[in-house]
């Protein structure tokens, strides 16, 4: 009976979350093929870049897997199922010579079946020379741009199968002397069904306010009346618009099967319902041998209108013997095909403390 009630609750959350998203952006089709989308209408687009080489090698289909610190990004409810302190670092040579980095840490607490975590993601655009119409070769000044988000998370297991997680995050974007910030929440649930190896997950990411850029380079002067010679160079400022954060609803399923001496096999799939583009599906598969060596493949953004990325591949090594070694490690790699933008390569290193 308890399992049935949890399944009903899970279904209600998915249906309710889908209804909220549909109302928030009625112009976004649900796999309708109309070609209507809201691409380019959100701030902080870096929040949509996936983290974790393992997750990305599986096409980002991770909301119902979420059993390492990258769960802080995909589904905070997953962190409660980790029995050890874990830290994960990821570096990604992102598109057009930018760099994207992630660090996350999770700590299980010895009471109330609770875990806490913290994470940082950062996209660095590097530095560029300042160019003007008068000086197209550069003024001698240099400007930079970067985005980052810091999050604190907690999760609680209400039963031995069902958990809930929440993250509060601070988001900041900066270019030269202009910057803007916003606060947001991530919510997630995770359910390990009575069917051995079958798990369900749901998350809602970046639920928050708008982000608006402000700074001294938006200051100017204005002559309000050309005919009045006594009024000139009145201080003024350009007023920029605020933009919504990229709200994203994910619902996923995963199934893992132990193959005995032949290793293990896992399939995963996520349905993505974003606020700024059309719906899509992520698919992933993982094969593990001896619990140490892993091969992975996946496909991102299946059915998304005008998507240029898709195929993902990767692998990794996971070595940890509880009770025998005080520290374990994970090393993962992921390749993503980005079509005309070429490819992206992700590397992750995880450390597990006994």
N, C-alpha and C positions, 0 to 999 in steps of 0.2 A: 504493500500500500504506500509506504514512504517513497519508494522508487517511482511509482506512478504519479504521486503528487509532484515530485521534483520534475518529472518529464512534462507535466502540465504547466508548471511554472516556467520552465525553459521555453516551451512553445509560446506562452503568453508574452514573455519578454521579447522574443524574436518578432512576433506579430506586432506588438506595441511599438517596438523600436522602429520597425519598418514603416509603420503608419506615421510616426513622428517625422522620419526623414522624408517621406513622400510629401508631407504637408509643408516641410521647410523649403523644399525646392521643387515645386510642382512641374517645372519645365524639364526636369531630368527624366528621360524615359526609363522604364524598367525592361531592359532587353527588347525594346520596342522597334529598334531599327529606324527610328525617325531621324537620327542624326543630330537631334537637338541636345545640347549640353551646356554646361556652365564653365568650361575650361577657361582658366585665366581670371576667374572672378574672386579668388580667395587669396588671402595673405598667407605668409609662412608656409609656402609650398614645400619647404624642406621637411616638414612634418610627415609628408607622404612617402619619403624615401625609407625603405625598409632597413632594418638592422639585423645583424647576426648572419654570419656566413652560412650556418646550417639552415636557418630559416629561408634565406634567399636562394640557396641551392635547391630548395624544395618549392620554388616558385612563390614564396611568401605565404604558403598555405600552412599557417602556424597557430591560428587562434585556438584550435583544439589539440595542439601538441604542447606548446608553452611550458616546457619543463626545465628551462635554464634561465639565466638572467635576462635574455632577450624577451622573455615574457613580460617584462616591465613595459615594453613597447606594444606587443601584440595583445596581451590579455593579462592584466595584473592579478587576476584570480589564480593563475597558474603558479605563482611563486610560493604558495603555501604548501605545495607538495614536494618541495625540496628539503631534504633532511639536514643538509650541510650548508655552511656559509659558502657562497659562490661569488666569484667576480669574473666579469667578461669584458674584454676589450675588442673593439673592431676598428680596423682602418680600411677605408675605401677610397681608391683613386677614382673620384667621380667624374662626371662628364665635363668636357671643355676645361680640363686642367684644374678642377676644383677638388677639394679634399673633404671627405665626410667621415666623422669619427663618432664612436659610441663607447661609453663605459657604463656598466651597470653592476650593482652589488645587491645581493639578497641575504637576509639573516633570519633564520627560524627562531621564534621566541619560545621559551619553555613553558608557556601557559596559553590556554584557550585556543590551541591549534591555530596560531597566528604567525605570520611572517611579515617582515618589513623590507623595503628596498629603496634604493635611490639610483637615479640614472642621469646621464648628461649626453645629449647629442649636439653636434656642432658641424655646420657646413661653412667652410672657409673658402672665399672666392679669390684670395690672394690680393696682390697690390697692382695697381694700374697707374700710368701717368695721367695727370689732369690735362685735358686738351680743351681748347676753346676755339671759337671761330677765328679770332685774331691770331691765336698761336696753336695751329693744328698739330704741330710737332711736339707740343707739351710746354707747360709753363714752368717746369722744374719741380712742381709739387707732385706728391704721390697720395693716392687715396686707396682705402681698402674697404672690404665689405665682408660681413660674416653674420650668420644666424646661429642661435643656440636655444636649447630648451632644457631646463632642469626640472626633474620630477621627484616627488616623494610618494611612495606607494605602501599600501598595506593590504593584506588579504587574510580572510578567516575561513576555516573549513567548518561549515555548520554540521556536516556529517562526514563520514569516511569516504563519501563519494562526491559531495557537492561543496563548492567554495564560491566566495564572492570577493572581488578585489576592487580597489579604488585608488586612483592616482591624482594628485594635485600637481599642476605644472606651471612654471613661469616661462614665458616665451619672449624672446627678444630678437629683433632684426636691426641691423645697422649698416648704413652705407655712408662713408665719409663722416660728416658731422650730423647726419640725420639718424634717428633711431625711433623705434616704436616697440611697445611691449603689450602683453596681454596675459591673462590667466585662464586656465582651462582645466577640465576634469576628464579623466578616462575611467570608464566603468567596465567591469567584466564579470562573467560567470563561467564556471567550468564544472562539467558533470561527467564522471566516470560511470557509465551505464552498467547494469547487471551483466551485460554481455561482455565477456572477458576480452579486453583489448579495444573496445569501442568507446570513444570519448566524444563529447560534444562541448563546444565553446561558443561564446558570444561576447563581443566587446563593442563599446562605443568610445571613439577617440576624439579628442579636441573639441569637447563641448564647452564653449566659453564665449567671451566677448569679442569685440572687433579690435583690430590692430591698425594704428594710424601713425605714420611717420611725422616726426617733428624735429626741428633743429635750426641752428643758426644760418645755414645756407638757404633757408626759406625766407629769411628776412630780406626786405628790400625797401626802397623808397618810392613814393608816388607823388606826382603833381596832380592834385584833384581838379584843378581849374587852370587850363592853359592861358586864359585871358587875364587871370589875376596874377600879376607879377610879384605880389607880396607873399604869396603862399606857394612854397616849393619844397620838394624833398621831404614829404611827410613820411615818417616811419610806418611801414606796413609789413605784413607777412602773408605769404601764400598759404592758403588753407587747404590741406590735403584731405581726401576722403578716408574714412575708415572702412576696412574690409573684413569680412567674416573669416574665421579660421576654417581649414578644410575638414569639416565634420565627416567622420567615416564610421559606418556601421558594418561589422563583420559577423557572420555566423558560419561556424565551421564544424567539420566532423573528421575524425581520424580513426583508423583501425590498424592495430599492430598485432602481428601473428608471429609466435615463436616457432621456428622451423627446426628446433632441436640442434643437431650437429651441423645443420646447414646455415645456422644463424637466425636472423629475424628479418621481418619485412613489414613496412608500414606504408599505408596510403593515407593521404590527407587532402581535403578540399575546403576552400573558403568561398563563400558568396560575399562580395563586397558591394556595399551600397553607399557611395560617396555623395557629398553635396555639390561637387563641382565637376562631375563628369558622369558618363553613363555607367550602369552596373557592369560588373565583370566577375569572373571566376578565376581563382588561383588553384592549381593542382600540383601535388608533389608526391614523390615516392622516395623511400629510403630503404636501402639494404644494408644490414649490419652483420659482420662476421665476428664471432667470439666476443661480442660486446665491445670491440676495440676499433675495428676498421669499418668504415662506412663509405658507401657510394650513394649519390643522390642525384635526382633530376626533377625538373618541374616545368611549369608553364605559367607565366603571369598574365593577368589582364585579358583572359580569354573572353571574347564577345564585347570588349570595350570598343566604342567607336573611335576610329583613327589611332588606335594603339600602335606604337612602333616597337615596343619591347615584347618579349615572349619567352623564348627558350632559356632555361637555366640549368646549369650542371655544377657538380662539385663533389667533395668528399672530405673525410676527416679522420682523425685519430682521437679516441677517447680512452684514457687510462686512469682508473681509480679503483683501488681495492680497499673498501671500508674495513677498518680494524687492522689492516696490515701496513698501510702507508698513511702518513698524516696529511699528505698533499697529493692531489690528483690534478690532471690537466686535460684540456681539450684543445685541439688545433683543427680549424676548419677553413675551407676555401670554397668560394662560389664564383662562377662565371655567369654573366647575364648578357644576352644579345640585345643590343639597342639599335639595330638597323643602321640607318644613315648616321647615327651618332656613335657608331662602332660598338664598343663593349665596355662593361664595367667589371672590375675584379675586387672581391671582398676577401679579407683575411680576418679571422677571429681567433683569439686565444682566451681560453677559460681556465680558471684556477678553482679547485675545490678543496676546502679545508675540512679535515675530519675532526 
